């Protein structure tokens, strides 16, 4: 383990070197992020999963820098150009771009204008000019030969060589990189003749903004439009500032030779430096935008996976449809299919009565507790039909987000589970299982298909997959998994397992029956001591041999819990069941070298709530009556809705009209917020005011301001005024000023006003 990595990581994350080192050791030993976060708090100083994940990522990044540095040192050494000073520079650099700048002069090149000029014997002339002594340009005549016919041709070749020297100068590149960072602008223009085709990108037809101020969704939108041929974009500072910086470093005189160097500098910037740095900053902007978009996606996914479950209850699930009817299935409390059929509740004939009769029969036959209705086409109408049926007992009806259900139904996972059923039946099963346990069902679907992302197809797919997989693992292990009922797909995300061991566990269950204790896991084929250590604490066994097997207490601490119980003169069962016994415990009495205060406190907390699901309890939600389509909406209406997606610029809310409305971030709260997650969570039930309905463009503008604790005022008209004001403000920020230059007083006034607006 590289000590320098420890120093760099601890500094970058603001943690102690010991925390960084211990975490890196645990990761190198094969421990997973959830395990380290939950069961090794003393070693890490209570670092959470996010911090541990960052340590893992930084360790990989610095390893990549090490590998690249090793290659560069080897290459330069083989060229016999290595010096002690150069080696010191290389070994002291931990930024990949800076490392590449140092390497650039030594990097093997393809044929360039400079290499051609060198082959013509013009390098000495280039050096003479670069020294900028009087009369150097006259020396060009002495370099004429069969390949160089005129003095101007000689000077041009020399300038090509000087341009490459300037391009390869690490100090110059560093200065220009800082200029790009602080003053670079991202601009975009519409391609000729693409105005109509690219109308949805209209905001970017004449766009300019400081690169460091451009939000991620704008960067991704511009880059997407550019890839579609609608826009062309640039990233650069003012050219005059860049040239001033280059000339200040390289032009040291005022004679003819200095003029040649200045010309070479201009050529170096336009032909070499600017394209190179623009590509670099474009990549950096894309990476930053990707990271922010992936973070939004990951947070949405986390909230969706941790949505409140109905729990182990029998349900009927309906996948609505008009022409082809509603695919309907009955599921038991574990999500196993008991029956399936197609009903036509929206027909105006006897089929409607048949649908009602079938649902009544199933409710009684299968002791149904709830009915799940997909929120797709005909969902609202089907929901209203079901709610009017008198089942003779209380049956709750839930609208379930069916995004991705069709992807599951056509997947290999679904074919394996239901080889004899068609995709429509599988889709209905998925809707029902999402109600029973969203986490257990959604892990079977590619997260990108769930519909909670922002530009998910434009971001780095490898980084997206890594981030989303990490979220799924975190959620699964946070909730815990029932060892005797979980599918192999859910078990695969448990710390230390994976697909192969998950399949072996399911196979063991089939051959030997249910697990009665965690120790039996060691009998599973290829599940060794390390895998047992990593997974055992996250697996639950209900009504097993040991009550601790249905808790998050790790088996390595069972002896400690037994010791605690014995000191209270009671059994473990009594310790779990009686709060007065737990209150008498002094945690300090049980602290030892391998179990500090953090571990003891975690154990006592778990004894107070063993097997408790950390997710919220499910709540009933109803859309407004009589509102089924966009044409039913009017400005000023106050409606209930459900948050379906959160982006960097606001949240989308389902109000029951088959088209989600947008609550812009400026309309989410009566107070200023910089992140929509400060105001809402995915699946949250909210009240919204309709601001504007654009049926042609299928856009609904909503506000939550007046609904926040009953505060706020002004109504829809004020909301629309606020929105127009915010739009005007955005336009001022995003479009370059075209007025005459401001005088000093006007400039100061404008700066103050802009600051106040922000």
C-alpha positions in Angstrom: 0.0 0.0 0.0 1.4 3.3 -1.1 1.8 5.7 1.9 1.4 8.6 -0.5 -2.1 7.4 -1.4 -3.1 7.4 2.2 -1.9 11.0 2.6 -3.6 12.2 -0.5 -6.9 10.4 0.2 -7.1 11.6 3.9 -6.4 15.2 2.7 -8.9 15.1 -0.1 -11.7 13.6 2.0 -10.9 15.5 5.2 -10.4 12.3 7.3 -7.5 11.1 9.4 -4.7 9.1 7.8 -5.6 6.2 10.2 -9.2 6.1 8.9 -8.0 6.1 5.3 -5.3 3.4 5.9 -7.6 1.1 7.9 -10.4 1.3 5.3 -7.9 0.6 2.5 -6.6 -2.4 4.4 -10.2 -3.7 4.8 -11.0 -3.2 1.2 -7.7 -5.0 0.1 -8.7 -8.0 2.3 -12.0 -8.4 0.4 -14.4 -6.7 2.7 -17.4 -5.0 1.1 -18.5 -1.4 1.6 -21.7 -2.3 3.5 -19.8 -4.7 5.8 -17.1 -2.2 6.6 -19.7 0.6 7.2 -21.9 -1.6 9.5 -19.5 -3.8 11.3 -16.1 -2.2 11.4 -16.9 1.3 12.8 -14.0 1.3 15.3 -11.5 0.7 12.5 -12.9 3.4 10.2 -14.0 5.9 12.8 -17.7 5.5 11.7 -17.1 6.3 8.0 -20.4 5.9 6.1 -20.9 4.0 2.8 -20.4 7.2 0.7 -17.1 8.0 2.3 -15.9 4.4 2.0 -17.0 4.3 -1.6 -15.0 7.5 -2.3 -11.9 5.9 -0.7 -12.3 2.9 -3.0 -12.6 5.2 -6.1 -9.7 7.4 -5.1 -7.5 4.4 -4.5 -8.2 3.2 -8.1 -7.6 6.7 -9.5 -4.2 7.0 -7.8 -3.3 3.5 -8.9 -4.0 4.6 -12.5 -1.7 7.6 -12.0 1.0 5.3 -10.6 0.7 3.0 -13.6 0.9 5.8 -16.1 3.8 7.4 -14.3 5.7 4.1 -14.4 5.1 3.8 -18.1 6.3 7.4 -18.7 9.5 6.9 -16.7 10.2 3.7 -18.5 9.7 5.3 -21.9 11.9 8.4 -21.2 14.6 6.3 -19.6 14.7 4.1 -22.7 15.2 7.3 -24.8 18.2 8.1 -22.5 16.7 11.5 -21.7 15.9 11.0 -18.0 17.4 13.5 -15.6 17.2 13.7 -11.8 15.2 16.9 -12.1 12.7 15.4 -14.6 12.4 12.2 -12.4 11.6 14.4 -9.4 8.9 16.3 -11.3 7.3 13.1 -12.5 7.3 11.5 -9.0 5.9 14.6 -7.4 2.9 14.9 -9.8 -0.5 13.3 -8.9 -2.7 15.0 -11.5 -2.9 13.0 -14.7 -3.1 16.1 -16.9 0.0 17.6 -15.4 1.8 14.3 -15.8 0.9 14.2 -19.5 2.2 17.8 -19.9 5.6 16.8 -18.6 5.6 13.8 -20.9 4.5 15.6 -24.0 8.0 16.6 -25.3 9.2 13.0 -25.0 6.0 11.4 -26.4 6.7 9.4 -29.6 5.1 11.5 -32.4 3.5 10.9 -35.7 4.8 13.1 -38.5 4.0 16.7 -37.8 4.8 20.0 -39.4 7.6 20.4 -36.9 9.1 17.0 -37.5 9.1 17.7 -41.3 10.9 21.0 -40.7 13.5 19.3 -38.5 14.1 16.8 -41.2 14.8 19.7 -43.5 17.5 20.9 -41.1 15.7 23.9 -39.8 15.9 23.2 -36.0 19.1 25.4 -35.6 17.3 28.3 -37.2 14.3 27.8 -34.9 16.6 28.0 -32.0 18.3 31.2 -33.3 14.9 32.8 -33.7 13.7 31.6 -30.3 16.7 33.3 -28.7 15.4 36.5 -30.3 18.8 38.2 -31.1 19.0 41.0 -33.6 19.6 39.9 -37.2 18.5 36.2 -36.6 16.0 36.4 -39.4 18.7 37.2 -41.9 20.3 33.8 -41.1 17.3 32.1 -42.8 19.2 32.4 -46.1 22.0 30.1 -44.8 19.4 27.3 -44.4 18.3 27.1 -48.0 18.8 23.7 -49.6 17.1 21.3 -52.0 14.1 21.0 -49.7 14.0 24.7 -48.6 13.7 27.0 -51.6 13.2 30.4 -50.0 13.9 32.4 -46.8 10.2 32.6 -46.1 9.9 28.9 -46.4 12.8 28.5 -44.0 11.2 30.9 -41.5 7.8 29.1 -41.8 9.5 25.8 -41.0 11.3 27.4 -38.0 8.0 28.8 -36.8 6.4 25.3 -37.0 9.2 24.0 -34.8 8.8 26.9 -32.3 5.0 26.4 -32.2 5.5 22.8 -31.2 8.0 23.9 -28.4 5.4 26.3 -27.1 2.7 23.7 -27.3 4.9 21.2 -25.3 5.9 23.7 -22.6 4.4 22.4 -19.4 4.4 25.9 -17.7 2.5 27.5 -20.7 -0.1 24.7 -20.7 -0.5 25.1 -17.0 -1.1 28.9 -17.3 -3.6 28.4 -20.2 -5.3 25.6 -18.3 -5.9 28.1 -15.4 -7.2 30.6 -17.9 -9.6 28.1 -19.4 -10.7 27.2 -15.8 -11.4 30.8 -14.6 -12.6 32.6 -17.8 -13.5 29.9 -20.3 -17.0 30.1 -21.8 -19.2 27.4 -23.3 -20.9 28.7 -26.4 -23.3 27.0 -28.9 -24.8 28.0 -32.2 -27.5 26.3 -34.3 -26.2 24.6 -37.4 -27.5 26.2 -40.6 -30.9 24.9 -41.7 -31.4 22.9 -38.4 -33.7 25.4 -36.7 -36.9 23.6 -37.2 -35.6 20.1 -36.7 -33.8 21.1 -33.5 -36.7 23.2 -32.0 -36.5 21.4 -28.7 -32.9 22.8 -28.3 -34.0 26.4 -29.1 -32.6 27.7 -25.8 -29.1 26.8 -27.0 -29.3 28.3 -30.6 -27.3 31.3 -29.4 -25.9 30.4 -26.0 -22.9 31.6 -24.0 -22.1 31.1 -20.3 -19.1 30.8 -18.1 -18.1 27.1 -18.2 -17.9 26.8 -14.5 -21.4 28.1 -14.2 -23.1 25.9 -16.7 -25.3 23.3 -14.9 -24.9 19.6 -15.8 -28.2 19.3 -17.6 -27.3 22.2 -20.0 -23.9 20.6 -20.7 -25.5 17.3 -21.5 -28.3 18.9 -23.6 -25.7 20.8 -25.7 -23.5 17.8 -26.2 -26.5 15.7 -27.2 -27.7 18.3 -29.7 -24.2 18.5 -31.1 -24.0 14.8 -31.6 -27.4 15.0 -33.4 -25.9 17.7 -35.7 -28.3 20.4 -34.4 -25.6 22.6 -32.7 -21.9 23.2 -32.8 -20.3 24.3 -29.5 -16.9 25.7 -28.3 -15.2 26.0 -25.0 -12.5 28.7 -24.7 -11.5 31.9 -23.0 -11.1 35.2 -24.9 -8.4 34.7 -27.5 -6.8 38.0 -26.8 -6.2 37.0 -23.1 -4.7 33.7 -24.2 -2.3 35.3 -26.7 -1.3 37.9 -24.1 -0.3 35.1 -21.7 1.7 33.3 -24.4 3.5 36.4 -25.6 4.4 37.4 -22.1 6.1 34.1 -21.6 7.8 33.6 -24.9 8.2 37.0 -26.7 11.2 38.7 -25.0 12.2 41.4 -27.5 10.8 43.7 -30.2 12.9 42.9 -33.2 12.1 40.8 -36.3 13.0 37.5 -34.5 10.4 38.3 -31.7 7.8 38.9 -34.4 8.5 35.4 -35.7 8.1 34.0 -32.2 4.8 35.9 -31.8 3.6 34.5 -35.0 4.6 31.0 -33.9 2.8 31.6 -30.6 -0.4 32.5 -32.4 -0.1 29.5 -34.6 0.6 27.3 -31.6 -2.5 28.5 -29.8 -4.9 28.3 -32.7 -3.6 25.0 -34.2 -2.3 23.1 -31.2 -3.0 24.5 -27.7 -6.6 25.6 -28.0 -7.9 22.4 -29.7 -6.0 20.3 -27.2 -7.2 22.2 -24.1 -10.7 22.5 -25.5 -10.9 18.8 -25.9 -9.6 18.4 -22.4 -12.1 20.8 -20.9 -14.9 19.4 -22.9 -14.1 16.0 -21.4 -13.8 17.5 -17.9 -17.2 19.3 -18.3 -18.7 16.0 -19.6 -17.3 14.1 -16.7 -18.6 16.7 -14.2 -22.0 16.7 -15.8 -22.0 12.9 -15.9 -21.1 12.8 -12.2 -23.9 15.2 -11.3 -26.5 13.4 -13.5 -25.4 10.0 -12.1 -25.7 11.4 -8.5 -29.3 12.5 -9.3 -30.1 9.1 -10.8 -28.5 7.3 -7.9 -30.4 9.3 -5.3 -33.7 8.7 -7.2 -33.0 5.0 -7.4 -32.2 4.8 -3.7 -35.5 6.5 -2.8 -37.4 4.2 -5.2 -35.8 1.0 -3.9 -36.5 2.0 -0.3 -40.1 2.9 -1.1 -42.6 1.6 1.5 -43.7 -2.0 1.0 -47.1 -3.4 1.6 -45.4 -6.4 3.2 -46.1 -10.2 2.9 -49.8 -10.0 1.9 -51.8 -11.6 -0.9 -52.6 -9.2 -3.7 -54.3 -9.0 -7.0 -52.4 -7.1 -9.7 -53.9 -5.6 -12.8 -52.0 -4.4 -15.8 -54.6 -2.1 -17.5 -55.5 -1.8 -21.1 -58.3 -0.8 -23.4 -58.5 -2.9 -26.5 -56.7 -6.0 -25.3 -58.2 -5.9 -21.8 -56.5 -5.9 -18.4 -54.1 -8.6 -17.6 -54.9 -9.8 -14.0 -53.0 -12.1 -11.6 -53.5 -13.3 -8.1 -50.4 -13.5 -5.9 -49.8 -15.1 -2.5 -48.0 -13.2 0.3 -44.6 -14.2 -1.1 -45.4 -13.0 -4.6 -46.0 -16.5 -6.1 -48.6 -16.5 -8.8 -51.8 -18.4 -8.0 -54.0 -17.5 -10.9 -54.2 -15.3 -14.0 -56.9 -14.1 -16.5 -57.9 -11.2 -18.7 -60.8 -8.9 -17.7 -62.5 -6.1 -19.6 -63.7 -3.7 -16.9 -63.9 -0.7 -19.3 -66.3 -2.4 -21.8 -69.9 -1.1 -21.6 -71.5 -4.6 -21.7 -71.6 -7.9 -19.8 -67.8 -8.1 -19.8 -67.8 -5.4 -17.2 -69.9 -7.6 -14.9 -67.7 -10.6 -15.6 -64.7 -8.5 -14.5 -66.3 -7.6 -11.2 -67.4 -11.2 -10.6 -63.9 -12.5 -11.2 -62.3 -10.0 -8.8 -64.8 -10.7 -6.1 -64.2 -14.5 -6.5 -60.4 -14.1 -6.3 -60.6 -11.8 -3.3 -62.5 -14.5 -1.3 -60.6 -17.5 -2.7 -57.1 -16.1 -2.2 -57.8 -14.0 0.9 -56.6 -10.9 -0.9 -55.5 -7.9 1.2 -55.0 -5.3 -1.6 -55.2 -4.7 -5.3 -52.4 -3.2 -7.3 -53.2 -1.3 -10.5 -50.5 -0.2 -13.0 -50.4 3.5 -13.7 -50.1 3.2 -17.4 -52.7 3.5 -20.2 -56.3 3.1 -18.7 -54.8 3.0 -15.2 -57.0 5.7 -13.7 -60.2 4.3 -15.3 -59.4 0.8 -14.0 -58.6 2.1 -10.6 -62.0 3.9 -10.4 -63.8 0.7 -11.5 -62.1 -1.4 -8.8 -62.8 1.1 -6.1 -66.5 1.0 -6.7 -66.7 -2.8 -6.2 -68.2 -3.9 -2.8 -65.9 -6.8 -1.8 -67.7 -7.3 1.5 -64.5 -6.2 3.3 -61.9 -3.5 3.2 -59.6 -3.9 0.2 -57.1 -1.1 -0.4 -56.4 -0.2 -4.0 -52.9 1.1 -4.9 -51.7 2.7 -8.1 -48.2 1.2 -8.8 -45.6 2.8 -11.1 -45.1 0.3 -13.8 -42.0 1.8 -15.5 -39.7 -1.0 -16.5 -42.3 -3.8 -16.0 -42.3 -4.5 -19.8 -38.5 -4.7 -19.7 -38.7 -7.3 -16.9 -41.5 -9.3 -18.6 -39.2 -9.8 -21.7 -36.1 -10.5 -19.7 -34.2 -13.7 -19.2 -35.1 -13.4 -15.4 -38.8 -13.4 -16.2 -38.5 -16.2 -18.7 -36.8 -18.3 -16.1 -39.4 -17.5 -13.5 -42.4 -18.0 -15.8 -41.4 -20.1 -18.8 -45.0 -21.0 -19.7 -46.5 -17.5 -19.4 -46.5 -14.7 -22.0 -45.0 -11.2 -21.4 -48.4 -9.7 -20.4 -48.8 -12.1 -17.5 -45.2 -11.5 -16.3 -45.7 -7.8 -16.5 -48.8 -8.0 -14.2 -46.9 -10.2 -11.8 -44.1 -7.6 -11.6 -46.7 -4.8 -10.8 -48.1 -6.9 -7.9 -44.7 -7.8 -6.5 -43.7 -4.1 -6.6 -46.5 -3.4 -4.2 -45.5 -6.3 -1.8 -41.8 -5.5 -1.8 -40.5 -2.9 -4.3 -36.9 -3.6 -3.5 -37.1 -7.4 -4.0 -38.8 -6.9 -7.4 -36.9 -3.9 -8.8 -33.5 -5.5 -8.3 -34.4 -7.7 -11.3 -34.7 -4.8 -13.7 -31.9 -2.7 -15.2 -32.0 0.5 -13.2 -31.8 2.5 -16.4 -35.2 1.2 -17.4 -37.0 2.3 -14.3 -37.4 5.9 -15.5 -36.0 7.9 -12.7 -32.9 9.3 -14.4 -31.8 12.4 -16.2 -29.9 12.0 -19.5 -29.1 8.5 -18.4 -28.2 7.4 -22.0 -25.8 10.3 -22.5 -23.6 9.7 -19.4 -20.6 7.4 -19.1 -22.3 4.0 -19.0 -19.6 2.3 -17.0 -19.7 4.9 -14.3 -23.5 4.8 -14.3 -23.6 1.1 -13.9 -21.0 1.2 -11.1 -22.9 3.9 -9.2 -26.3 2.3 -9.6 -25.0 -1.2 -8.6 -23.5 0.4 -5.5 -26.9 1.9 -4.6 -28.7 -1.4 -5.1 -26.1 -3.2 -2.9 -26.5 -0.5 -0.2 -30.3 -0.6 -0.2 -30.5 -4.4 -0.1 -28.0 -4.7 2.8 -29.6 -1.7 4.6 -33.0 -3.5 4.6 -31.7 -7.0 5.1 -32.8 -10.1 3.3 -34.9 -13.1 4.4 -32.6 -16.0 3.8 -35.5 -18.5 3.4 -37.7 -16.6 0.9 -35.4 -14.3 -1.1 -34.9 -14.9 -4.8 -31.4 -15.6 -6.1 -31.6 -12.2 -7.8 -32.0 -10.4 -4.4 -29.5 -12.6 -2.7 -26.9 -11.8 -5.3 -26.7 -8.2 -4.0 -26.0 -9.3 -0.4 -22.6 -8.4 0.8 -20.0 -11.1 0.0 -22.3 -13.2 -2.2 -22.9 -12.5 -5.9 -24.8 -14.5 -8.5 -23.0 -17.8 -8.1 -23.3 -18.1 -4.3 -26.8 -16.8 -4.4 -27.8 -19.6 -6.8 -26.0 -22.1 -4.5 -28.0 -20.9 -1.5 -31.3 -21.3 -3.4 -30.2 -24.8 -4.5 -29.4 -25.7 -0.9 -32.8 -24.5 0.2 -34.5 -26.7 -2.3 -32.5 -29.8 -1.4 -32.4 -29.4 2.4 -35.4 -27.2 3.3 -35.4 -23.9 5.1 -32.4 -22.6 7.0 -32.9 -22.8 10.8 -29.7 -20.9 11.7 -27.0 -18.8 10.1 -24.3 -21.3 10.7 -25.9 -23.6 8.1 -24.7 -21.1 5.5 -21.3 -22.7 5.8 -22.7 -25.9 4.4 -23.6 -24.1 1.1 -21.2 -25.1 -1.7 -18.2 -22.7 -2.0 -19.5 -20.4 0.7 -16.3 -20.1 2.8 -15.4 -18.2 6.0 -14.8 -14.8 4.3 -18.1 -14.9 2.4 -19.9 -16.0 5.6 -18.2 -13.1 7.5 -19.4 -10.6 4.9 -23.0 -11.8 4.3 -24.2 -13.3 7.6 -25.2 -10.1 9.4 -27.4 -9.0 6.4 -29.4 -12.3 6.2 -32.5 -12.9 8.4 -34.0 -16.1 9.6 -37.5 -15.8 11.0 -38.4 -18.2 13.8 -35.0 -19.8 13.7 -32.9 -21.5 16.4 -31.4 -18.3 17.6 -33.5 -15.0 17.9 -30.3 -13.1 16.9 -30.5 -14.7 13.5 -33.5 -12.4 12.8 -31.5 -9.3 13.6 -28.6 -7.3 12.3 -26.3 -8.5 15.1 -23.4 -10.3 13.5 -22.7 -13.9 14.5 -19.2 -12.8 15.6 -20.9 -10.9 18.4 -23.3 -13.6 19.6 -21.0 -14.5 22.5 -20.9 -10.9 23.6 -24.8 -10.7 23.6 -24.9 -13.9 25.6 -22.5 -12.3 28.1 -24.7 -9.2 28.3 -27.8 -11.4 29.0 -26.0 -13.4 31.6 -24.9 -10.3 33.5 -28.6 -9.2 33.5 -29.6 -12.8 34.7 -31.9 -13.3 31.8 -32.1 -15.1 28.4 -31.4 -13.5 25.1 -35.1 -13.7 24.3 -35.9 -11.8 27.5 -33.2 -9.2 26.8 -34.8 -8.6 23.4 -38.4 -8.5 24.7 -38.0 -6.4 27.8 -37.0 -2.8 27.6 -36.5 -2.4 31.4 -33.7 -5.1 31.3 -31.9 -3.3 28.4 -32.1 0.1 30.3 -30.0 -1.4 33.1 -27.1 -2.2 30.8 -24.0 -0.1 31.1 -22.3 -0.3 27.6 -18.9 0.6 29.2 -18.9 -2.7 31.0 -18.6 -4.7 27.8 -16.1 -2.6 25.8 -13.0 -4.7 24.9 -10.2 -4.6 22.4 -12.2 -6.1 19.6 -15.5 -4.4 20.4 -15.5 -0.7 21.2 -18.3 1.5 22.3 -19.6 2.0 18.8 -20.1 -1.7 18.4 -21.8 -2.1 21.8 -24.2 0.8 21.1 -25.1 -0.7 17.7 -25.8 -4.1 19.3 -28.1 -2.5 22.0 -30.0 -0.5 19.3 -30.5 -3.7 17.3 -31.8 -5.6 20.4 -34.4 -2.9 20.8 -35.8 -3.4 17.3 -34.7 -6.8 15.8 -35.9 -7.5 12.3 -37.6 -4.1 12.0 -37.8 -3.0 8.4 -36.2 0.5 8.1 -38.6 1.5 5.3 -41.7 3.6 5.9 -45.2 2.2 6.1 -47.2 2.3 3.0 -49.8 5.0 2.7 -53.0 5.2 0.7 -53.1 7.8 -2.1 -56.0 9.0 -4.3 -55.9 11.2 -7.3 -58.5 14.0 -7.7 -61.8 12.8 -9.0 -62.8 13.7 -12.5 -59.3 14.5 -13.6 -58.1 12.0 -16.2 -56.6 13.9 -19.0 -54.7 17.1 -19.7 -57.9 18.7 -21.1 -59.5 18.4 -17.7 -56.8 20.7 -16.2 -57.2 24.4 -15.6 -54.8 27.0 -14.2 -55.3 27.5 -10.5 -56.5 23.9 -9.7 -55.0 22.4 -6.5 -54.5 18.7 -7.0 -52.8 15.8 -5.1 -49.9 14.2 -6.9 -47.0 11.8 -6.5 -43.3 12.7 -7.2 -42.1 10.3 -9.9 -38.7 11.8 -10.9 -36.3 14.3 -9.5 -33.8 16.2 -11.7 -31.3 19.0 -11.1 -33.9 21.6 -12.2 -37.0 20.4 -10.5 -39.4 17.4 -9.9 -41.9 15.7 -12.1 -45.3 14.9 -10.4 -48.0 12.5 -11.5 -51.4 14.1 -11.1 -53.3 11.3 -12.8 -53.5 12.6 -16.4 -51.0 10.2 -18.1 -48.5 13.1 -18.4 -46.3 14.2 -15.5 -46.2 17.9 -14.7 -43.0 19.7 -13.8 -42.5 21.7 -10.6 -39.5 23.9 -11.4 -37.0 24.3 -8.6 -38.1 27.9 -8.3 -41.7 26.8 -7.4 -40.8 24.0 -5.0 -40.6 25.9 -1.8 -41.5 29.3 -0.3 -37.8 29.6 0.7 -34.7 29.4 -1.6 -33.4 25.9 -2.3 -30.5 24.9 -4.4 -31.3 21.2 -4.7 -34.8 19.7 -5.3 -34.0 16.9 -2.8 -34.2 19.6 -0.1 -38.0 19.8 -0.8 -39.2 16.4 -2.0 -38.4 12.7 -2.2 -39.3 10.2 -4.8 -42.9 8.7 -4.3 -43.7 11.6 -1.9 -47.4 12.6 -1.9 -47.7 16.3 -2.5 -50.3 19.0 -3.2 -49.6 21.1 -6.3 -51.2 24.1 -8.1 -51.6 24.0 -11.8 -49.8 27.0 -13.4 -50.1 26.4 -17.1 -51.2 23.6 -19.4 -49.6 23.3 -22.9 -51.5 20.5 -24.6 -49.7 20.9 -27.9 -46.3 20.4 -26.4 -47.6 18.0 -23.7 -46.3 20.2 -20.9 -47.8 20.9 -17.5 -46.3 23.6 -15.2 -47.0 23.1 -11.5 -46.1 24.8 -8.2 -45.8 23.6 -4.6 -45.3 27.0 -3.0 -48.8 27.6 -1.7 -49.1 24.1 -0.5 -46.1 24.2 1.8 -47.6 24.2 5.3 -50.5 26.3 4.0 -48.2 29.3 3.6 -47.3 31.5 0.7 -49.7 33.6 -1.2 -50.6 35.3 -4.4 -52.2 32.3 -6.1 -51.6 31.0 -9.6 -51.2 34.5 -11.1 -48.4 35.3 -8.8 -46.8 32.0 -9.6 -46.9 32.7 -13.3 -45.4 36.2 -12.7 -42.6 34.6 -10.6 -42.0 32.0 -13.3 -41.8 34.7 -16.0 -39.4 36.7 -13.8 -37.2 33.6 -13.2 -37.2 32.9 -17.0 -36.1 36.5 -17.7 -33.4 36.2 -15.1 -32.2 32.9 -16.7 -32.2 34.6 -20.1 -30.0 37.4 -18.7 -27.6 34.9 -17.3 -27.5 32.7 -20.3 -27.3 35.1 -23.2 -24.4 37.4 -23.9 -25.1 41.1 -23.5 -25.6 42.9 -26.8 -25.9 46.5 -25.5 -23.2 49.1 -25.6 -20.4 48.8 -23.0 -21.4 50.0 -19.6 -19.6 52.9 -17.8 -18.1 52.3 -14.4 -21.1 53.3 -12.4 -23.5 51.2 -14.6 -21.2 48.2 -14.4 -21.0 48.4 -10.6 -24.8 48.7 -10.4 -25.4 45.8 -12.8 -23.0 43.6 -10.7 -24.8 44.5 -7.5 -28.2 43.7 -9.1 -26.9 40.4 -10.5 -25.5 39.4 -7.0 -28.9 40.3 -5.5 -30.8 38.2 -8.1 -28.5 35.2 -7.4 
